[in-house]
Amino acid sequence: MTRHQADIFISGGGIAGQVTACAFAAAGFSVVMVDPFVPVTSAGEEKSDLRSTAFLQPARGLFDRIGLWDVLAPHAKPLDKLAVIDTTGWPPEVRDRRVFQSADMSSDVNHEPFGWNLMNWVVRRELWGYLQEQPKITALYGTGFKSIVSRSEEIIVGLENGDTVRARMGIAADGKFSPLREAVGIDVTTTRYGQKSLAFTVTHDAPHDNISTEIYNEGGPFTIVPLPDMDGKHASAIVWMNKGPRAVELMAMPVPEFEEVMYQRSTGLLGRMHLEGNRSVWPIITQTADHLSAGRVAVVAEAAHALPPIGAQGLNTSLNDVIALLDLAERAPATLGSATMMAAYDKARGSDIARRARVIDLFNRVTRSGDGALQAVRLLGLKAVHDVAPVRKSVMRAGLGPS
C-alpha cells in the first residue's frame, strides 16, 4: 500500500481526465490521476475509441496555454467550413445546402479554422506519452477510485489497489457512471432517445476540402469530419446517428452492403466511401449532473454532462469545464477545493451546461424526426440561421463556448 499526497486527485484517465491533469500540472499543482483501465492507444484494439473530436477554438486555446498543442498539432486536420445538408426520403433527396465559414465563428482577423479534427485513439496515445514526462503528474492506470472521506481541509481517497491519496481537491472525470460523483451524493437527470451512433473511419474518392459536413435525414445526422490522408487516400471520420434497431442492423451488415447504404446516406457527396477498420456503436443520451460540486469535489466532462454528438459540443463542453476550473485555481491557489471555489465553479458552468443540454435536446428531436411537419421546421430553421448574417454569426460563435 502506498500513501500519495497531492494538490489534486482526478478519478478518470480518459481524454478529459488526461487534459485536466496536464492543465493543472502546467499551472504548478501536483496531481494524482487514476483509472481502472489501461489506455487503448491503437486503432486495432478491441476497446479502441474510433470516434473523432473536432476541437473548437477554445479547446485549441487551452492546448496552447498548457503546452499540449505541439503534441497534437501534427495529427490534426483543420476545419475551414461547416456544410449542413437537409435531405428527405430514401434514397435521400437533397432539399437544401448551406455552408458556414470559419470567419463566422471567430473574431480573429486571420480567420483561423473553427476547429481541428483528431481521432480519439490518437489523442489518447499522444496524451499518454506526454503524461509520462510530467513530474507533477502521478498517473495510476489499472486501479480506480474506491472510497472517499471528506474533511474540512482535504479529502482522503481510497483506491482499489489499497493505496490512499490525500488531496486538497478532487475532480470526477470518470464518465457517465462516475463512481466519484456517486460517492459524494450528486444525482443525475437522464433523457434517453432510443438512438445509437455508429463511429468509424472511411477513405473516399473525392477530396473533403477541409469541410465538415452534417447531412440530416430521419434518425439523426450523418456527420463527415475531415481527417489527414490515409495511405495517399482522402479520409474522413463518420458519426452516423440512427434509431437503435437500425444502428444495430448497420453494425452487423456485411461490408459491401454497408458501404452501399453509406454511399446513399451520404448522397454520394464524396464519391464512393470505403470502410477502414472497425465500426463502433454508442448509445445516445442527454445526462446532466444535478450539481457540479459537493464538498471538495468538482465534476467535469461526462461525469457532469453527456450530450448527443451534435455540433461538436460533447468534449468541447468538457474542456470548457476544465478551463473554468483552472481559471479559478490560478486566480486564487490558496482557495483550491474550498467552498468558495466550488460555488464559483458551479456558477461559472451550471447555466451554460443547462442551456446547451436544452438546445441540443431540442435540436436532436427535430433533426431525427421523420414527421413531415418537423422536417419542414428543420429546413426553415437552417435557412433562417444561415441567411441572416447577424443570426448566423451569433449562433456559430455561441457554439464555441461561453465568452
N, C-alpha and C positions, 0 to 999 in steps of 0.2 A: 504494500500500500504506500502510495506517495501523497504527500501533502503539498498542494500547489498554492501559491499566493499570487494574485494578480489584481490589477485595477478592474478588469472586466472579464466576466465569464460569458461565453457565447455557446448556446446549445444549437447545433446545426452547422454542418460543414459543406453545404451546397454553395451555389454561386453567391447567394445573398449573404450567407454566413462568412464565406471567404472574403468577399469585398468589405464587409463590416469589420472583420479582423484587420485587414490591410489598412483600412481608413483610420481606425483608432490607433494602430501601431505607428502609422505615419505621423499622427498627432502627438506621439510621445507616451501613449498609455500602454501598459503591459496587458496582454490578452492570453487567456486560455480558451481554446475553441475545441469542442468535442463533437463527434458524430459516430453513431454506431456502425456506419458502413464505410468501407474503404472507397476512395474516389474512383469512379469509372472514367478513364481518360483516353479511350479509343472508341471509334465508331462501331467496331465489330463485336464488342462485348454485349452480353445479353441485356444488361440493365443500362446500356448507354442511352443518354438523353439525346435523341435525334432531332429535337426541335432546334430552332434558331431564335435569336433575340435581336431585334432591331433596337440598338441602344440609341436613345434620342440625345439631343444636345446637352441637357443637364447631366445625364449619365457620363457623357464624354468629359464634361467639365469636372466631375468628381474624379474620374480616372486620371485626368491631368494633374489634379490637385494632390493626389496621393501616390503618384508615381507608377500607376498601372498602365497608362495608355501606351507607353513604348513597348510594353509586353504584348498588348492585344492588337495594336495597330497593324502589324504585318498580316494578320489573319482576317481583317475587317474589309467589308465591301461597302463603299459609300452609297448612300441612298439619296439621289438628287431630286426625285419626283415621286409622288404618290398618285397612281391612277385608280379610279373607282369605276367599275363597270356594272351596270344594272342589267340583269337578264331575267327572262321568264320562260317557262315551259321546258320541255325536254324533247330533243336536244336543246340546250339553252339558246334563246334568241336574244341578241343584244338590243336593248332599248335605248341605252344612253351611256356615254363615257365622259368622264370629267377628269382632268389632270391638275393636281395641286403642286405648285412649285416650292422648292425649299425656301425661296425668298418670302413665302407667306408665313413661314414658321420661325423666322429669325429676324432680329433687328440688326444683325451683323451686315455691314455694307458689303462684305466679301461673299455673302450668301453661301455659307458653308452648307454641306449636306444636312438634311434634317435628321439623319440617323446613319448608323453604321451597323451592318448585319454581321453577326458571327454565329457559328454553330455552337450550341450549348456545351457539347462534349469538348470542343476545342477550348472554350473559355475555362472549363473546369481543369483541363490539362495544364493550361498556361498558369492559372492561378495556383494550382497545386505546386508547380515548380517554383513559382515566386515565393510562396509561403515558406519553403524550406530554408530560404536565405534571410528570413526576417528574425533578428534576435529577440524582438519583443513579443513574438507570437509562439506560443506552445500549442501545436496542432495535434490533438489526440484522436486519431481515427481508429475505429474498431471498438470504441466504448462510448456509451451515451449517458445522458442525464438520468439520474435515478431519484434523487430527493433534494429538498431544499429546506433550510432553516433560515428564516429572516430575522435579522437583528436591526437595531436602530442605526448602526453604522456600517453594517456589512451583511453579506449573505454567505452561508456555508452550504456548498453543494456536494452531494454525494454522487459518485459515478458508478456505473455498472461494474467496473473492474475493481471497486473498492477504494479507489483514490478519492480524495476530497479537494475541493477548491474553495478558498476564501477570496472573496472579491467585493469591491465597493458597489458594483452594478452588474446585473445580469441582463442578457439580451436573448430573447427567444427568436431564433431564426430557423426553427426546426419544422417548418411546413404546416400544412393544413391541419394535421392531427397533433400539433405541438404538445409534447409531454410537459415542457416547462410552463407553457401558458396554462394548461390544465392544472398543474400543481399549485399555481398561485391563484387559482379560482376565477379565471377570466373565461366567460362563456362566449359562444359564437352564435351568429344568426346565419342560416344557410338556406339558399334557394337552389333547387335542382330543376333542370330543364329537360331532362331526358335526351340530352345531346352528348356526343363524343366528338373528339377531333383526332384526325389522323395526322401524324407528322412524319415527313420523310424528305429525302433529297432526290432531285432529278437533274439529268442533263437534258438539253433541248436544242432544237435545230436553229432557232432564231436568237439573236442577242437580246438580253433584257434591258440594255442601255441604262443600267442603274436605276430602273423604275420599279418600285414596289407596287404590286397590283392586287386589289381586292375585287373579286368577281362575285356578285350577290345573286343568289337563287334560293329556292326553298331549301331549308335545312341549315343555312348559315353561309358565311363567306368561304370562298376558295381563295386563299391568300398565297401569292407568289412573291418571295423576297429574294433579291439577287444575292448570289454568292460568287466568290472568285472562281475562275475556270477550274475544271477538274480534268486533268489529262488532256488539256487543249480543247475541251468542250465547254460550251456555255452551261452554267449550272445555277440552280435556284433551290431554296428551301420552300417546302409547301406545308401549309397548315390548312386542313380541309375539314370543316365542321359539318356534321350531319346529325340527323336523328339517330339515337343509339343503335337500333337494329340495322340501319343502313351502314353505319360505320363498321359494325361487326362483320357485315357481309363483305364490305370492301376490304377489310383487313385480311379476310380469308380467301379472297379472289385470286385465281392464278394470275401471274404477272402479265401475260399478253392481254388478257381480258381487262385487267385493272388499268393497264396503260391506254387501252382504247376508251374506257369510260372516262379516265382522267383527261384525255385529249378532248373529248366532247365537253366535259365540265369546264375546261379552260377556254372554251370557244376557239381552240386552235391558235390562241394568241401568240405563242412562241414556237409554233410548229409541233412536231411530234416530241413527246416527253418520254424519257426512259428512266425507269426507277433505278436508283443507285443505292444498294444496301437494303436495309430492313425498313419495315414500316412499324411505327409505334402508335398506340391509341391511348387517349387521355380523356377522363370524364370532364364535363363542363359544368361548373357550378359558380355561383356567387356566394362567397362566405366572408363575413366581416366580424372581427372581434368586438364585443360589446364595450370593451375599454382597451386602451393601448398601453396601460401600465398597471402594476399592482405592487405596492411596496417599492423595492429597489429593482424591479424587473420591468423592462420595456419589451413590447412585442413589435416585430418588424416583418416585412415581406409577407409570405403566405401564412405565417402564424397570425398576422394582423388582417390580411385580406387576400382572398383568392378570387380572381376575376376571369371571365371568358376571354380567350385570346383574340381580342379585337382592338385594333388601333395601337398595338404595341404598348398597352397600358400595364400589363402584369408586372414584369421585372422592373420596368422603369418607375412605376409607382413604388415598388420596393426600395429602389435606390433613392427615391425622394425621402423615404423614411430615414435611411442612413444619413443623408445629407442633413436633415433636420436635427437628428440626434447628435451628430458630430459637431454641428454649429453650436449647439447648446453646451456640449462638453468643452469645446475650445474656448468659448466665451467665459466660462466660469469653471475651471477644472476642479476647484475645491468643492464644488457642489455636486460632483459626479454621483449619480444614483440617488440624490436627495429627493424629498417630496416636492420641493420647488422645481427641480429639473424635470421630474416625471410629469408634473402638472403642465409645465410649459410644452413638453413633447406632445402630450395629449391634445393640447390646444392647437399646436402648430400643424398637426397631421389629421386630427379627427374629422374636421369638416371637409377637408379635401378628399379624404378616402371615401366618406359617405356620399359625397356628391358624385365622384367618379363611379362608384358602385351603382348608384341610381341611374346614371346616364347610360352606362354600358348595359345594364339590365334591360332598360327600355329599348336600346338600340338592337340588342340581341333578339328580343321578342319580335320586333318589326322585321328585321332582316331575315330571320329564319322562317317566317310565315309563308305558307302557300296561298293564303287568303288574298283574293284579288284586291280588296279594298286596302289592306295593309301594304301590298306591293305597290299600289298607287301612291300611298303616303311615302313609301321609301323613295320612289322616283322623284316626287315633288320635293322631298327633303334634300336629296342630293343636288338637285338643280338650285334650290334656294341657298344652300350653303356655299356652293361653288360660284354662282353667278353674281352674287352681291359681294363686292371686294371687301368691305369692312367686316362683314359676317365671316367670309372665308378666312381672313387673316386672324380674327379673334378666335375662331374655332380651332384653327391649326395651332396657334400659339398656346391655347389652353391645353391642348394635348401634350405639350412638352412638360407641364407640371406647374406647381404654384410659383408665382413670381416672387 
